[in-house]
Amino acid sequence: MQEYERAVDKGQFLTEKKQRCRAIHQHAWQCERWQRQVARERKDEHRACLWERHKSILERLRRLGYEHEISYFGHDRFRESGKKTHKPLTDKEWDRILPEWLETMNHHRQMRLIAVVHQLRRLLLASQYDIYVKHQSPDTPIFGLLPHVADLVTLLSEISFGLPRKLHWARSHSHPHLHSCPP
């Protein structure tokens, strides 16, 4: 107020004050814009580093033989949890996190095998048994050649879990007497 009272030309004084305020606000706006741009660039750089680390982890898991699990569940399911670091994955860091990843991947492998392989094998065996029971050949003994269904259920998990992953179960692998059944 004292500056205003001392000013000779009050209109000129107010115009100069308004121009200074406008310049300060414009400079502040430019600083905020610059700060947002720097923050956006850092965020993009951090995302890129996280993506590179994620790709590196997936590549190492693929080399360990978990390609089927990654493709079945999708690569987004296998993200690092907890602290997200933007540092590149080193061999030392990989050795530190490998046991946890192996546990995770083995769990997902079991889930995939149960859903994709074992369930289909169970259904195929059940359908083959059903065909055998309903369409027995005339020369089949009274008690039948195949075991009781309850025995099959207890043995089924051992059969399906014991087969190699790449083995495809077909009717030709079934008991020889199933071939005498009509299709």
C-alpha positions in Angstrom: 0.0 0.0 0.0 2.8 2.3 0.8 4.2 1.9 -2.7 0.9 2.8 -4.2 0.6 5.9 -2.1 4.1 7.0 -3.0 3.6 6.4 -6.7 3.2 9.6 -8.8 1.2 8.0 -11.6 -1.2 5.5 -9.9 -2.5 4.1 -13.2 1.0 3.4 -14.4 1.9 1.7 -11.1 -1.1 -0.6 -11.3 -0.3 -1.5 -14.9 3.2 -2.4 -14.0 2.0 -4.5 -11.0 -0.4 -6.4 -13.3 2.3 -7.0 -15.9 4.7 -8.4 -13.1 1.9 -10.6 -11.8 1.1 -11.9 -15.3 4.9 -12.6 -15.9 5.1 -14.5 -12.6 2.0 -16.5 -13.4 3.2 -17.3 -16.9 6.7 -18.3 -15.6 5.0 -20.5 -12.9 2.8 -22.1 -15.6 5.9 -22.9 -17.8 7.7 -24.4 -14.7 4.7 -26.6 -13.9 4.5 -27.7 -17.6 8.2 -28.5 -17.6 7.8 -30.4 -14.3 4.9 -32.5 -15.6 6.9 -33.3 -18.8 9.9 -34.4 -16.8 7.7 -36.6 -14.5 6.0 -38.1 -17.6 9.4 -38.9 -19.2 10.6 -40.5 -15.9 7.5 -42.5 -15.7 7.8 -43.7 -19.3 11.5 -44.5 -18.7 10.6 -46.5 -15.6 7.8 -48.4 -17.5 10.3 -49.2 -20.2 12.8 -50.5 -17.7 10.1 -52.6 -16.0 9.1 -54.0 -19.4 12.7 -54.9 -20.3 13.1 -56.6 -16.9 9.8 -58.5 -17.4 10.9 -59.6 -20.9 14.2 -60.8 -19.5 12.5 -62.8 -16.8 10.2 -64.4 -19.3 13.0 -65.2 -21.7 15.0 -66.9 -18.9 11.8 -68.9 -17.9 11.4 -70.0 -21.5 14.9 -71.2 -21.6 14.1 -73.3 -18.5 11.2 -75.0 -20.4 8.2 -73.0 -19.2 7.1 -71.8 -22.7 3.8 -73.8 -22.5 2.9 -72.2 -19.2 3.6 -68.7 -20.4 1.6 -69.1 -23.5 -1.3 -70.9 -21.8 -1.7 -68.3 -18.9 -0.4 -65.3 -20.8 2.8 -63.3 -20.0 0.9 -60.7 -17.9 0.2 -63.3 -15.3 3.9 -63.6 -14.6 4.8 -60.2 -13.3 7.1 -59.5 -10.3 5.2 -58.8 -7.2 6.2 -56.5 -4.4 8.9 -54.0 -4.9 9.1 -53.0 -8.6 12.6 -52.1 -9.5 13.7 -50.4 -12.7 17.2 -52.0 -12.6 18.1 -54.4 -15.3 18.1 -58.1 -14.4 21.5 -59.3 -13.6 22.7 -62.9 -13.2 23.2 -62.4 -9.5 19.7 -61.0 -9.1 18.3 -63.9 -11.2 20.0 -66.4 -9.0 18.4 -64.7 -6.0 14.8 -64.7 -7.4 15.0 -68.0 -9.3 13.7 -70.3 -6.5 10.6 -68.2 -6.1 10.0 -68.2 -9.8 10.5 -72.0 -10.0 7.9 -72.6 -7.3 5.4 -70.3 -9.1 6.1 -71.8 -12.5 5.8 -75.4 -11.2 2.5 -74.5 -9.6 1.2 -73.1 -12.9 2.5 -76.2 -14.7 0.5 -78.4 -12.5 -2.6 -76.2 -13.0 -2.1 -76.4 -16.8 -1.5 -80.1 -16.8 -4.6 -80.8 -14.8 -6.8 -78.6 -17.0 -5.4 -79.5 -20.4 -3.9 -83.0 -20.1 -5.1 -84.9 -17.2 -8.8 -83.9 -17.5 -8.9 -84.9 -21.1 -7.2 -88.2 -20.4 -9.8 -88.9 -17.7 -12.6 -88.1 -20.0 -11.2 -90.3 -22.8 -10.7 -93.2 -20.5 -14.2 -92.8 -19.0 -15.7 -92.7 -22.5 -13.7 -95.7 -23.6 -14.8 -97.6 -20.5 -18.4 -96.6 -21.0 -18.3 -97.8 -24.6 -16.8 -101.1 -23.4 -19.5 -101.6 -20.8 -22.4 -100.8 -23.0 -21.1 -102.6 -26.1 -19.5 -105.8 -25.0 -18.6 -108.4 -27.6 -20.5 -111.7 -27.5 -17.5 -113.6 -26.4 -16.8 -111.4 -23.3 -16.8 -113.4 -20.0 -19.6 -112.8 -17.5 -17.3 -110.8 -15.1 -15.8 -108.7 -17.9 -12.2 -108.1 -18.7 -11.8 -104.5 -17.4 -11.7 -103.6 -13.8 -14.5 -102.1 -11.8 -15.1 -98.3 -12.2 -14.0 -97.7 -8.6 -10.7 -99.4 -9.2 -10.2 -97.2 -12.3 -10.8 -94.0 -10.4 -8.1 -94.8 -7.9 -5.7 -95.9 -10.6 -6.6 -93.0 -12.9 -4.5 -90.3 -11.2 -1.4 -92.5 -11.3 -2.0 -93.3 -15.0 -2.6 -89.7 -16.1 0.1 -88.1 -13.9 2.7 -90.7 -14.9 2.5 -90.2 -18.7 4.9 -87.9 -20.5 3.5 -84.6 -21.5 3.9 -85.1 -25.3 2.3 -88.5 -25.3 -1.1 -88.4 -27.0 -3.6 -90.9 -25.7 -5.7 -92.6 -28.4 -8.1 -95.4 -28.6 -5.2 -97.6 -29.9 -3.5 -97.2 -26.5 -6.5 -98.7 -24.7 -6.9 -102.3 -23.7 -6.8 -104.6 -26.7 -10.4 -105.8 -26.1 -11.7 -102.3 -26.6 -10.9 -102.7 -30.3 -13.7 -105.3 -30.5 -16.2 -102.7 -29.4 -18.2 -100.9 -32.1 -17.1 -97.3 -32.7 
